[in-house]
Structures are given as structure tokens and as C-alpha cells.
């Protein structure tokens, strides 16, 4: 089903962010809170933190809402402990409901809390196997499948359970697990989703280690980036420091190239460089690929800012703010009534006629999925008096679903599927349209195509069976209500 015309969520919807830390005698809950605050862009539907004192009981607080809406000072004070994990969520598998908020808590053969970023393409099969063993579930999230496999595993050590379970999981999974005495982080063998290791060094105190989806979480808690967790690697944080174990070392890597373009914060580092630099380079290459006679460059804020700066610099054109963004429009808001829609209510962006009137504009954004907001924005620029609109997108056309943790699961919602660039330009009401080539993306990020996943652009999925999984990997569509039981 296509998105409603007033749906402001035009870009790909974010996935999730995870954080884990082992820090005896420190305020791990507050450190995790601030790390999640830095990762908020990766998920705005729910947030949660689990903590435990060494050898003690795990306490979990999770709820729907943004990080500062879920937690207050009293809650953080109640989350005492020496180790913690945290999660921010946007739903991909599993609906937006409290039951699907994370960290997942399981008390089976062992007690664990788990947070996961990614998507399993064999979730239904694994769920059926567990249900066949009468393992109860309290959610429709594939994250609980991973948690159940680990919590019911007979191995004495959690690392051994992970070593046995990891090869059975297919898809994308950057995961943190907490027991009563360790934080364990592991990443899928293709390395689809990011996961990094950091350290907090303090005088007179031993180093504190942590893991996070992005390095911007390290910056906010005073940690230094050490390295990425390798694909197929298990990292354990406990009293012994950091231990590493490679479970699967496959030749084919498939890091999501869209992390460079859209998902990660521009101040995060991936692939050895700051993403702000990579995105500006995308703008420079955009201009090289498709120059045009124009007067001013304007970004769609904030997603197009870095690429617009790079394009303007390469073109020798001035850059200005053609739109003012309302940054208080969140992921959910009260929908305007029909009367307000007829009046053209401007929920997220408002154009500045003083900047755009009579001008030939180069408008820069990072991506288009559905096209609803882009179409509305271009119409507003016309109404504000723009003489010409030349739209430049710092990614290739998105034509194929993602099965690895991004909410782009149907062909029907993609404006580029089955249309030429010229047809899309006419649909959006612009004078010209150019998407950055896939070769231009890899030039900007300095990566090789064979070590990344670009299936949303190319349709070439790194994991066999990905396309067959579409339509059934979302568990709430596959399971009868009776198949989900609330845990005691």
C-alpha cells in the first residue's frame, strides 16, 4: 500500500541502534542513556536499557517513545549495575508495540537481555522450530527469536551458545547480549549492519570497554573508537577485559552502502572516514556527472546538507537555505484534517520566497523512496516563485526492497520502480533530475562494490533466498495470534 499523500516520512525509515558497556563502579545506566541519545536517529519508536550488578539480577526498562520520553532521572537512578545494554528501535520485523520494544528479556535456561539491529530472513522457520519445542514468545520481533535460541541453549557459557546459534541465523544482525556478568556483542558474517568497539580510558582506573552501532555514541560518553567488530566475530566484555572469537569468516562481505548515504550520523566514522566528508564528496561527483546552468544551490534539510555543500563548492555556486525545517515534527504526529490538507499545510518544511523566487535552483537531497514529500516540496518551491528546479539526488534510484533491516519492503511504494528518470522528473514536477551513479557512490566512500550490499539499487542480494523471504519475514503477518504468548 502506498503512503498517504501527507506522509512526511519520504526517505527510508531508520532501523535500530544498540549500545553495550561493562563498567564496574560507574553509572552505566546514565552512560547508556547518553549513548542512546546519540543514536536516536536510528530509531524513534521505542527505547530501552537493561542493567545488572555483577552476579546480580537483570533489570530492564523499555517503552515506546524517544529516549528522553522513556527515561527520567529517577528511572536512571533505579537502574544500578556494573554492565548495561541499550536499544533504540524503528520497527522492521514486528509491529510498533510495547511488546516489541527492546532490550528483550528472557529467563529460560539462562537469563539474558538482548538488543538487535537488523533483520532475519529465516525468522519464520526459526520461530516454528522454537514453537515446536514449546518455547513461549511475548512478541512478534525476530530479536526475541535470537534471544530465545540463546536463553534456551544448553551450553554453560554464553559465548559457546552464541558460537552455535550464530551460523543458524540468516540475514543482518548486529547484536548485544547481557548476562549477569558479561556483555557479549556479535555481528553477522556478512557485516551488513555496523557495530564498533570503543574504550574509555581514565587515569588511575582500568579501561572501560563498550560497543555501539555508530562511533558518535562513543563521542558523547568520552570513549575512543578502537575498531569495528568484524563480521562473524563475537566480542565479550567482562572482568577480563575484551575477548574476541571469530565464529564465521566468509569471503563475501556485504556492508550496507546506504549507511554512508543516509542512516549514520554525519559525525560518525565508517570505512575509515567521517561520513560528513564522504557525503560532501558525493555532492562534488553529482555536479561532475550532471552540471547545469543555475543560480543557487539549496539542500533539503537536513538530509541533503552535506552533499549540497560539496556540490556548491564544485560548481562555484552560492548555497542558501531555501527551506526552513520544523525540527519538532517527529515520527508520529496528529494528522491534519482534510481542510488543512487542502490549504497545503506545511508540516515539516516551509520555503523562503526571498531565496528562491526567480532563481534557477539546484535542489539536493540524499534519496527518494516514495516521492510524496519530494513532490510536495517541489510544488512549494514553484509556488514560492522558483524559475527552474534541477533536482540532484546523492544516491542511485531505489528500486528494490531491503530484507536486512530497512523499512523498504515493497516495490509498490518506490517511485523509481518501473519508471525512467525522465518519468520520475515529470512526476515530481522538476525541470531535470539526476541520481548519483552507483560508481559515484563507491568513489565517494572509497569502497569496493564486492564488499558492500547495494541491493536496494541493483537488486543483487548478497544472501540467497532474500527475495523469497519478502512477505513472510515480518512475523506478525505470518503468525496466528495464538502463536504468541506473553511470558510470565
N, C-alpha and C positions, 0 to 999 in steps of 0.2 A: 504494500500500500504506500502511495506517495505521501510525503509530508504535507501538512496543511500549508496554505499559502502564506500564513503569517508566522510560520515556524522559523525562529531566528537561528536555529542550530544548523547552519548550512554546511559547515565543514564536517569532517569525520569526527565522530564523538570519541572522546578520550577513553582510555582503557582503565588502568588502575595503577596505583603506586604502593610500594612496600618499603618497610624500614625494619631493621633489627639491630639490637645493641646488647652487648654484655659488658656491664659497668658496675661492679660491686661498689657499694657505698656512695653511689651517685644517684641523682634524681632522674632515673631512667624514663619515667613517665613524662616528665617535662621535656627532656631531650627528644623523646619520640614525638611529642605534640608539635614541637617546632619543626622537626624534620617533615612531618606530615603537612604542616602549613606550607613548607617549601614545595611539596609535591601535590598541592591541592589542584593544580591544573590537570592532573592525570585522572581525577575522579571527583565529582561534586555531589554524588547521590548519597553516600554514606561514609562514615569514618569510624575507626575503632582502634583501641590499644589493649594489649594484654601484657601483664607483668607478673613476675613471681620472684620471691626471695629464693636464694639458692637452697634447693631441697624442700621448698615450701609449695603451697598451693598456687595454682594459676588463677588470676583474677582478670576478667575481661569486661570492658565497657565498649559498646558499639551501638550506633544508632544512625538513622537517616539524617542527612544534613551535612553542612560544611563543618570543617574541623572546629572552628570556634563556636559553632552552634551546638555541637555534640558535647564538648568538654568545657568545664569551668574550673576555677582554681580548686574548689572543694573536691571535685571528681579526681583531678590530677593528684591531689594530696592523698587520696584514698588508694591510689594505685602504687603502693610501695613495692619495692623489689630491687633486685640486682640485675635483672635481664628483662627485656621488653621487645615486642614486635608491634608494628602498626600498619594500618592499611587505609587508603582512600579508594573509593570504588565508583566506577561507572559500569553499569550492568551490560554484559555481552551475553554470557550464558547465565540464565537465572534472571528473573524479573527484578524490578526495583522494589524491594520489600525488606522489612526489618530482618526476616529470616535469612536473607542473602547477604546481609552486612557482614563484614569481616573485622577482626580475625575470627575464623571458625574455631569453636571449642569442641573437643571430643574427649570423652572419658570412657574408653573401651579397655583393651588390654593394657594400654598406656594412656596417660593423659597428655594431651598436646593442645596448643593453639597454632593456627596456621593462617597465613596470608599469601595470596597468589595473584600474580599479574599474568594474564594470557588466556588461552582457550584450548581445551582438549577437543580433538576431533573424534576421539573414540570414547567420549563421555558416556553415551548411552549404553554401549557394550559393557563398560566397566561398572556402571550403575546396576545393570541387570545381574552381573556376576555377584556383586555385593548383596543385592536384594535376595538372590538365590541362597545366600548364606545367612539370611535373616538379619542383616546389618541394617539398623534403622537410620533414617535420614530426617533432618529437620528443615531442609531447604532444597531448592532446585538448582543450586550452584555447583558447577563442576569442581570448584575448590573443595567442597565437602567430600567429593569422591576421593581426591588426593588425601585429605585428612583421614578419611575412613580407612583407606588402604594402609596408611602408616600407623594409625592408632590401633588397628586390629592385627598388625603384623606380629608374628611370634618371636622375631629377633629380640635379643636382650638390649642391644644398643640401637639407638635411633639412626645412627649412621648406616648400620647394616640394613635396617628396614628401608631406608632411602635407596641404598645401593641395589636392593632387589626390586623396588617399586619403580624407580626412575625409568628403566628400559621399557616398562609396560605402558608408560604414558606417551601418547602421540599428540603432537601439537606444540603449543607455546606455553612454557611455564617457568617464570622466574618466581621462586617460592621461598618464603622464610617460615621455619617451624620452630616453635619454642617448647621445650620440655621444662621440668623443674630445675634443670641445672645447665642447659645449653641452648644456644641459638644455632640452628642449622639452616644454611641457605644453599639452594641448588638451582641449576639452570638447565633448560632443555638442551639436548645435544646439538641442535642447530643454532642455538643462541639467538632465537627470534626476538625476544624481549630483553631490554637492558637490565643489568644487575652489577653493581660495583662494590668494592671493598674499600673502607676508609679506616683511618686511625686518628684518635685524639691523644696527643702527647702532652703531658703535664709534668712540670718539674716536681721531683720527689715522689711521683706516683707512676706506677707502671702504665703502659699504653692501654687505651680502651679501643676496642675494635667494633666496627659497625658495618652494615650493608644497607644499600639503598638502590632504588630504581634509577636515580639520577644523582650526579655529583652535586647539584645545587642543594640537596639535603645535607651534604657534608659541610658546605659553606656556612649554613645557618647554625650548626651546632659546634662549629670550630674544629671540624675534622679535616684531615688531609687525605686526598684521594691516593690510594695505593695502586690499585689495578682493577680491571674488570674481573668478575667471576667468569671463568672460562666456560664455554658450552660443555655440558655434560659433567661439570665439576660440582662437588659437594664441599662446602666450607663450614667448619664447626668453630663457634666462638664459645669458649668456656674458661675455666681456671687455668688451663694450659696455654692460653693464648689463641692462636689460629692454627687449625689443622686443615689440610686440603687432601682431597681424594678425587681422582678422575675416574668416573664411572663409565662414561662413553666418550670416545674421541673419534668422531666421524670426520671424514674429509670435507663433506659438504657443509658449509656454514650458510646461514640464512638470516642474518640480522636485518630487521625491518628498516628499509631505507626511508620510510615515512617518518621515523623518529627524527631524522635530520631535518626534514622539511617542515613538520608540523607539531608533533607531540611534545618533544622535550623542550624544556625552557631554554631560551637563547643563552643563558649563562651557564648551562651545563656543558660538560665536555664529553664527546663521544668520538671514537675513532681518532683520538689524539689531538682534537682541535675543538675550540669553543664554537658552539653552534651559531652564535651571532656572526662569526666570521664566515662560516660556510653559507649561511643564508644570504649575506651580502654578496658573496661570490655568485650565488645563483642569480641575483639581480643583474650583475655585470654580464653574465653569459646570456641572460634573457635579452639584453639590449643588443649584444653581438648577433644573436640569432634573428632578431626582429626589430631593427631600428625603424623609427617613424618620425615624421615631422610633427613636433609637439611644442607646447609652451611650458608645461609644468607637470611634475610627477607627484601623484598623491597615492598614499597607501590606504588599503582597508585596514583600519587599526583593530587589534594590534598585530594581527597575523601577517600582514604584509609589510610591516615597518622595515625590517632588516633588508629584505630584497629590494624594497623601494629605494633605500639609501644607496645600495650598490648600483642599481640601475641608473639613478640620477647622477651618481658620480661618473659612471662610464659614459653617459650621454652628454654630460656637461650641462644638464638642465637643472633649474631650481626645483626643490622639493618643498611642498607645503601641506598643511592639514586641510584636506578637502572635506573631511568628515570629523565631527565630534562624536566620540563614543560614550554612551552611558554605561559605565563600568559596573553599575549596580544591577543590571539585568542579569539574573542568574540563569541556571539551567531550567528552573521552573518558575513560572510567574502566572498571575491571573490573566487569562486570555482576554483580549479586548472584544467587546461586543460588535455586532455587525455594523452599527452606526460608526463606531470608531474606526473599523477597518475601511469603511467607505471614505472616511476622511483622511485615510492614509497615515494612521498613527505610526509614529517613528519610535519603535521600542528601543532600538539599540544604537542606531546611527542617525545623525542629523547633518545634512550637507551645509556648507558655508557658501552662499551665493557670491560673496565678496571675493572668494578664492577661485571659484570655478566658472563664473559667468563669462561667456565669450571666449573661453580658453579651449585649446586643444589639449585634452588630458591624456596622460598615460597613467592608468589606474592599475595598481599592483596588489595582488593577493597571492596567498601560498597554495590554494587549492579550491576546487569546486566539486561538490558531490551532487547535491540535489538541485542547486541553482536557484532556489526560491529567494533566499536573501540577496544573492548577487543580482538577480533580476530586479528586485525592488530597489536596491542601491543604485543600479544604473538608471532606473527610471527617475529616482530622486535627483540624480545629477543632471539629467535632461531638464527636469522641471526647474532646477536651480540655474539653468542657462548655459550648460556646457555646450560648446560648439561642436566638438568631436570627442569621442571616448574610444581610447585604444586600450583594451584590457590585456594585461600581461600576468600570467599565472606561473609561479616558480616551481611547478611540478608538472609532469605529464598528465594527460586526461585520465581520470579514474574511471575504469570501465568494467572492473571485475570485483566480486565480493572478497572480503577478507574473512578467513576462517581462523585467524590466530589472535583474536582479542581486540579487534577494532570493529565498531558498530557500522559496518558497511556490508550487509549480508545479502542484499537482493539486487539483481540487475535493474529492476524496475525503478528504483529510486535514484539511479545515476543518470544525470543529464547527458553525459558523454557516451553512454552505451547506445550503440546503433545510430549515432549521429556523426556527421562530419564536423570539423572545426567551423566551417562556414555556416552550417545549420545551427550550431550552438551559438555563434555570434548573433545570428538573426533572432534566435530565441531570447537571448539576453538583451538585445537592443543596443549593441555596440557597433562601432564602425569597423573595428578589427579586433581579432583575438589571436593570441599566440600562447601556447603552452610550452614550458621549458622541455626540451628533449630529454629522454632518459640518459643519453650520453652526456648531456649538460649537467644533469644531477650528479652523476658519478665523477665528472670532472670537478665539480664544486666541492664534493665531500672527500675527494681523494681516495675513493674506494674502488674495489673491483666488483663487477656485477656478479661473478660467481660466488661471492661470499656474502651476498645480501638476498633478501626477499623483496621483489618488486612486483608480486603477483597482481596487486590491485591495478597496476598499469599494464602489465604484459600478459596476464593470465597464466603465467608459468609458475605453478605452485611447487615449492620445494619438497613437500611431503605428498606421497601418493595417497589417494583417497580423500583429499581435501574437498574436491568438488562434490563427491558423493555424500560427504557429511553435511553439506548445506541443507537446511530444512529439518534436520533432526538433531544437530548438536546442541540446540537450545532445549534444555531438559524439560522446561515447563510445557513445551509443545509435544513432547514425546511421552510424558509420564501421566498416568491417571492420578487423580488427586489422592486416591487411597495408597499410592505408592510412596507417598511422603509422610512420614510420621514425625511428630515433634518429640525430640529427645527429652527425657525426664530432667 
